[in-house]
């Protein structure tokens, strides 16, 4: 695992649209911050949100019925 993250920052009006992508898993998070947010804080938030998403995906527990996901067969 390289731990490399790609960060894209685009200015939209008074906000910045931030997209962060994990190089290993291709998981992506997208969020907005005020335009005057320092670059270091944007990068910190991007890494924190991406780490949260990656940990959330690995901690998911499967339901006993791993069928189509359209409810429980009775």
Beta strands, then each sheet from edge to edge (+ up, - down):
strand 1: 5-12
strand 2: 15-22
strand 3: 28-34
sheet 1: 1+ 2- 3+
end
